[in-house]
Amino acid sequence: MIRDRLYHDLTNRGVTGWVVAGLLVWFYVALYFTESLTPWAQRVGLSSKWDLYGLLYTVVVVVGGIGVIRKYGHNRYQVVRTAVVMFVQVVFAFSVPMLLKALHQPEYYLSYFWPLKFDYMNPEYLFAQPWPFVVYTLAASLVGVPLLGALFGKRWYCSWVCGCGGLANTAGEPWRHLSDKSSAAWRFERVSIHAVLGISLLLTALLFYSWFSGSKSPAVAQFQTWYGLVVGSILSGAVGTGLYPLGGTRVWCRFFCPMAALLGITQKAGKRFHIRVKEDMCISCGLCSKYCEMGIDVRTYAQRNESFTRASCVGCGICAEVCPRGVLRLENQSGLVQISGVSLS
């Protein structure tokens, strides 16, 4: 059927996929660098292009999430995880900020934390907020994020809470298999993602120093502007989402997200979350590696009968889902939370 051929073309870097990628990149360029979307927002009763973007983003996550739940309805872990992602996006990433704006309060996103939401740890912004937001930001970003990462791995955020991961695992589901599995991509990933984290840490330190010393350095201000332009706009938006049909759904999460880098470090340090491999069961079909959105060569570990923890793994569980022999199992070392390919026990 023509529909099937178009879908294959769209999801396998065909002409349709390139066209869609071009349209997505154009949309993000228009969003970040022009006001062309503002009239459209006003036509539907919204005050800004960012409100329109938030509405579109939420609708896409919900529609995509419904499709994922229908696709993996037999897998309790996938159903629950996707439902939570949809709920967090609808409530904490859209409804609550809009309600706060309507009540003339700061537009605060409870599901985003520093260093992903970089401005939240800018002292000029942070200490201008009502004290509950200040306490929440400091406690969540400096204590909650690393602690939960050490206890449960980065999946608690990257696959259950984060809006970036939420979009990837709902609307982005058709393109998850396009992630680069090469060793060159892995080497680039190790450098790029930790470089962005290091830059964000340095800039945060400089902002705090400037704030406490009372000096406003033009160099620091310019540094902050460039960080917002390159990391906040180009890499997370135009590249990270715009290139779904060409590079898979986790380009931003895998190569550039400072939150993913931080959680990857705590995941490895905590040594609790891992993927367990059942010995002598792998038939080398390669489906686990093919559908890993983070480009991990899961099959190699399975062939070696080697259970593993990878800093980049977001615990989406699709490798366990697609394995025809149930070789893979996501679990925590404590055994309190164990997920098989088809059930949550």
C-alpha positions as CSV (number, residue, x, y, z in Angstrom):
1,M,0.0,0.0,0.0
2,I,1.1,3.6,-0.6
3,R,0.6,4.4,3.0
4,D,3.0,1.7,4.1
5,R,5.6,2.8,1.5
6,L,5.4,6.4,2.7
7,Y,5.7,5.3,6.4
8,H,8.8,3.2,5.5
9,D,10.3,6.1,3.7
10,L,9.6,8.4,6.6
11,T,11.1,6.2,9.2
12,N,14.2,5.0,7.3
13,R,15.8,8.2,6.2
14,G,14.0,8.3,2.9
15,V,13.0,11.5,1.0
16,T,9.9,11.9,3.2
17,G,12.1,11.6,6.3
18,W,14.4,14.4,5.0
19,V,11.5,16.6,4.2
20,V,10.0,16.2,7.7
21,A,13.4,16.8,9.3
22,G,13.7,20.0,7.3
23,L,10.2,21.2,8.4
24,L,11.0,20.5,12.0
25,V,14.3,22.4,11.9
26,W,12.5,25.3,10.1
27,F,9.9,25.3,12.9
28,Y,12.5,25.5,15.6
29,V,14.4,28.2,13.8
30,A,11.2,30.2,13.5
31,L,10.4,29.6,17.1
32,Y,13.7,30.6,18.6
33,F,14.8,33.4,16.2
34,T,11.6,35.0,14.9
35,E,8.2,36.2,16.0
36,S,6.4,34.6,13.1
37,L,4.5,32.2,15.5
38,T,3.2,34.9,17.8
39,P,0.2,35.9,15.6
40,W,-0.8,32.2,15.5
41,A,-0.6,32.1,19.3
42,Q,-2.8,35.2,19.6
43,R,-5.4,33.7,17.2
44,V,-6.0,30.8,19.6
45,G,-6.1,33.1,22.6
46,L,-2.6,32.5,23.9
47,S,-0.3,35.3,25.0
48,S,3.0,34.2,23.4
49,K,4.6,31.9,20.9
50,W,6.0,29.9,23.9
51,D,2.5,29.2,25.2
52,L,1.6,28.0,21.7
53,Y,4.7,25.8,21.6
54,G,3.9,24.4,25.1
55,L,0.4,23.5,23.9
56,L,1.6,21.9,20.7
57,Y,4.3,20.0,22.6
58,T,1.8,18.6,25.1
59,V,-0.7,17.6,22.4
60,V,2.0,15.8,20.4
61,V,3.2,14.0,23.6
62,V,-0.3,12.9,24.5
63,V,-1.2,11.7,20.9
64,G,2.1,9.9,20.6
65,G,1.8,8.4,24.1
66,I,-1.6,7.0,23.2
67,G,0.0,5.3,20.2
68,V,2.8,3.9,22.3
69,I,0.3,2.5,24.9
70,R,-1.6,0.8,22.1
71,K,1.6,-0.6,20.6
72,Y,3.0,-2.0,23.9
73,G,-0.3,-2.6,25.7
74,H,0.8,-6.1,26.7
75,N,3.8,-4.6,28.6
76,R,2.9,-3.1,32.0
77,Y,6.2,-1.3,32.4
78,Q,5.8,0.5,29.1
79,V,2.1,1.4,29.7
80,V,2.8,2.8,33.2
81,R,5.9,4.6,32.1
82,T,4.2,6.2,29.2
83,A,1.2,7.2,31.2
84,V,3.4,8.9,33.8
85,V,5.3,10.8,31.1
86,M,2.0,12.0,29.6
87,F,0.7,13.0,33.1
88,V,3.9,14.9,34.0
89,Q,3.8,16.8,30.7
90,V,0.1,17.7,30.9
91,V,0.2,18.7,34.5
92,F,3.6,19.9,35.6
93,A,5.1,21.0,32.3
94,F,2.0,22.8,30.9
95,S,-1.0,23.2,33.1
96,V,0.8,24.3,36.3
97,P,3.0,26.9,34.6
98,M,-0.1,28.3,32.7
99,L,-2.1,28.4,35.9
100,L,0.8,30.2,37.7
101,K,0.8,32.8,34.9
102,A,-2.9,33.3,35.2
103,L,-2.5,33.9,38.9
104,H,0.3,36.5,38.2
105,Q,2.9,34.2,39.7
106,P,6.3,33.2,38.1
107,E,6.0,30.7,35.3
108,Y,7.7,27.8,37.0
109,Y,8.1,24.3,35.6
110,L,8.2,21.7,38.4
111,S,9.4,18.9,36.2
112,Y,12.6,20.6,35.0
113,F,15.7,21.0,37.0
114,W,19.2,22.4,36.7
115,P,21.4,21.8,34.8
116,L,18.8,21.0,32.1
117,K,16.8,24.1,33.0
118,F,20.0,26.2,33.3
119,D,18.4,29.5,34.3
120,Y,17.0,28.0,37.4
121,M,20.4,28.2,39.0
122,N,21.2,31.6,37.8
123,P,21.3,33.6,41.2
124,E,19.7,36.7,39.6
125,Y,16.7,34.6,38.6
126,L,16.7,32.1,41.5
127,F,16.7,34.6,44.3
128,A,14.1,36.8,42.7
129,Q,11.6,33.9,43.0
130,P,9.2,33.3,45.9
131,W,10.9,31.4,48.6
132,P,9.1,28.1,48.0
133,F,10.4,28.0,44.5
134,V,13.9,28.8,45.8
135,V,13.8,26.0,48.3
136,Y,12.3,23.6,45.7
137,T,15.0,24.4,43.1
138,L,17.9,24.0,45.5
139,A,16.6,20.8,47.1
140,A,15.5,19.2,43.9
141,S,18.6,20.1,41.8
142,L,21.3,19.7,44.3
143,V,20.0,16.8,46.4
144,G,17.0,15.1,44.8
145,V,18.4,14.7,41.2
146,P,21.7,13.1,42.1
147,L,20.3,11.0,45.0
148,L,17.5,9.5,42.8
149,G,20.0,9.0,40.1
150,A,22.3,6.9,42.4
151,L,19.3,4.9,43.8
152,F,17.3,4.3,40.6
153,G,19.5,5.2,37.7
154,K,18.9,8.0,35.2
155,R,15.7,6.3,34.1
156,W,13.7,7.9,36.9
157,Y,14.1,11.3,35.1
158,C,15.1,10.6,31.5
159,S,12.4,8.1,30.8
160,W,9.7,9.0,33.4
161,V,9.7,12.7,34.0
162,C,11.7,14.8,31.5
163,G,9.8,16.4,28.7
164,C,12.6,15.9,26.2
165,G,12.6,12.2,26.9
166,G,8.8,12.2,27.0
167,L,8.7,13.5,23.4
168,A,11.3,11.1,22.3
169,N,9.5,8.1,23.8
170,T,6.0,9.1,22.5
171,A,6.0,11.0,19.2
172,G,9.5,9.9,18.5
173,E,8.9,6.2,18.8
174,P,8.9,5.5,15.0
175,W,12.5,6.8,14.7
176,R,14.2,5.2,17.8
177,H,16.0,2.6,15.6
178,L,17.9,5.3,13.7
179,S,20.4,6.1,16.6
180,D,24.0,5.7,15.5
181,K,25.5,2.5,16.9
182,S,29.1,3.1,15.7
183,S,32.1,3.3,18.0
184,A,32.9,6.7,16.6
185,A,29.5,8.0,17.8
186,W,30.2,6.5,21.2
187,R,33.6,8.2,21.4
188,F,32.0,11.5,20.4
189,E,29.3,11.1,22.9
190,R,31.7,10.6,25.8
191,V,33.5,13.9,25.0
192,S,30.5,16.0,23.9
193,I,28.1,15.3,26.7
194,H,30.6,15.8,29.5
195,A,32.0,18.9,27.8
196,V,28.5,20.5,27.9
197,L,28.1,19.5,31.5
198,G,31.5,21.0,32.3
199,I,30.6,24.3,30.5
200,S,27.3,24.5,32.4
201,L,29.1,24.0,35.7
202,L,31.7,26.6,34.9
203,L,29.1,29.1,33.8
204,T,27.0,28.5,36.9
205,A,30.0,29.1,39.1
206,L,30.9,32.3,37.3
207,L,27.3,33.6,37.7
208,F,27.3,32.9,41.4
209,Y,30.7,34.6,41.7
210,S,29.5,37.6,39.9
211,W,26.4,37.8,41.9
212,F,28.1,37.5,45.3
213,S,30.9,39.8,44.4
214,G,28.5,42.4,43.1
215,S,30.3,42.7,39.8
216,K,28.6,42.2,36.4
217,S,31.2,41.0,34.0
218,P,30.3,41.6,30.3
219,A,32.3,38.5,29.5
220,V,30.2,36.3,31.8
221,A,27.0,37.9,30.3
222,Q,28.2,37.1,26.8
223,F,29.2,33.6,27.9
224,Q,25.6,33.1,29.2
225,T,24.1,34.4,25.9
226,W,26.2,32.1,23.8
227,Y,25.3,29.1,26.1
228,G,21.6,29.8,25.7
229,L,21.9,30.2,21.9
230,V,24.0,27.1,21.2
231,V,22.9,24.7,23.9
232,G,19.5,25.9,24.8
233,S,18.3,26.7,21.2
234,I,20.3,25.0,18.5
235,L,21.3,21.7,20.2
236,S,18.2,21.0,22.3
237,G,15.7,22.2,19.7
238,A,16.7,22.5,16.1
239,V,19.2,19.6,16.3
240,G,17.8,17.5,19.2
241,T,14.2,17.4,18.0
242,G,14.5,18.6,14.4
243,L,16.7,15.7,13.4
244,Y,14.5,12.9,14.8
245,P,13.8,11.5,11.3
246,L,17.6,11.4,10.5
247,G,19.5,10.7,13.7
248,G,16.9,9.1,16.0
249,T,15.1,10.5,19.0
250,R,17.9,10.9,21.5
251,V,20.4,13.1,19.7
252,W,20.1,15.8,22.4
253,C,19.9,13.4,25.3
254,R,22.7,11.3,24.2
255,F,25.3,13.8,23.0
256,F,24.6,17.2,24.6
257,C,22.2,17.2,27.6
258,P,24.0,18.2,30.8
259,M,21.3,16.6,32.9
260,A,21.8,13.3,31.2
261,A,25.6,13.6,31.7
262,L,25.1,14.3,35.5
263,L,22.6,11.4,35.9
264,G,24.9,9.1,33.9
265,I,27.7,9.8,36.4
266,T,25.5,9.1,39.4
267,Q,24.0,6.0,37.7
268,K,27.5,4.6,37.3
269,A,28.6,5.6,40.8
270,G,25.5,4.2,42.4
271,K,26.0,0.8,40.8
272,R,22.4,-0.1,41.5
273,F,20.5,0.1,38.2
274,H,21.7,-2.4,35.6
275,I,20.5,-4.6,32.8
276,R,20.8,-8.3,33.7
277,V,21.6,-10.8,31.0
278,K,20.4,-14.4,31.2
279,E,23.3,-16.6,30.4
280,D,23.5,-18.6,27.2
281,M,20.2,-17.5,25.9
282,C,21.1,-14.9,23.3
283,I,20.5,-15.9,19.7
284,S,22.2,-12.8,18.3
285,C,19.1,-11.5,16.5
286,G,20.3,-7.9,17.2
287,L,16.8,-6.5,17.9
288,C,18.0,-5.1,21.2
289,S,20.8,-3.1,19.7
290,K,18.7,-2.0,16.7
291,Y,15.9,-0.5,18.9
292,C,18.2,1.0,21.5
293,E,17.6,4.7,21.2
294,M,20.8,5.5,23.0
295,G,22.9,3.6,20.5
296,I,24.2,1.0,22.9
297,D,25.3,-2.3,21.4
298,V,23.2,-4.4,23.8
299,R,23.7,-7.5,21.8
300,T,27.4,-7.6,22.5
301,Y,26.8,-7.7,26.2
302,A,24.1,-10.4,25.8
303,Q,26.5,-12.5,23.7
304,R,29.1,-12.3,26.4
305,N,26.6,-13.2,29.1
306,E,27.6,-9.9,30.7
307,S,25.1,-7.9,32.8
308,F,26.0,-4.2,32.6
309,T,25.4,-0.6,33.6
310,R,26.0,2.0,31.0
311,A,26.0,5.7,31.8
312,S,24.0,6.5,28.7
313,C,21.2,3.9,29.3
314,V,17.9,5.7,30.1
315,G,16.1,2.5,31.1
316,C,13.4,2.8,28.5
317,G,13.1,-1.0,28.6
318,I,12.5,-1.5,24.9
319,C,15.6,-3.8,24.6
320,A,13.8,-6.2,27.0
321,E,10.5,-5.7,25.1
322,V,11.8,-6.7,21.7
323,C,14.0,-9.6,22.8
324,P,12.3,-12.7,21.5
325,R,13.7,-14.9,24.3
326,G,13.4,-12.7,27.3
327,V,17.2,-12.5,27.7
328,L,17.3,-9.0,29.2
329,R,15.9,-7.6,32.4
330,L,16.1,-4.1,33.9
331,E,16.5,-4.2,37.6
332,N,17.9,-2.5,40.7
333,Q,20.5,-4.2,42.7
334,S,18.3,-4.1,45.8
335,G,15.8,-6.3,44.0
336,L,13.0,-3.9,45.2
337,V,12.3,-2.8,41.7
338,Q,12.6,-5.4,38.9
339,I,11.2,-5.1,35.4
340,S,11.0,-7.9,32.9
341,G,10.3,-7.6,29.2
342,V,6.6,-8.0,29.8
343,S,5.7,-7.2,33.4
344,L,6.4,-5.0,36.4
345,S,6.8,-7.0,39.6
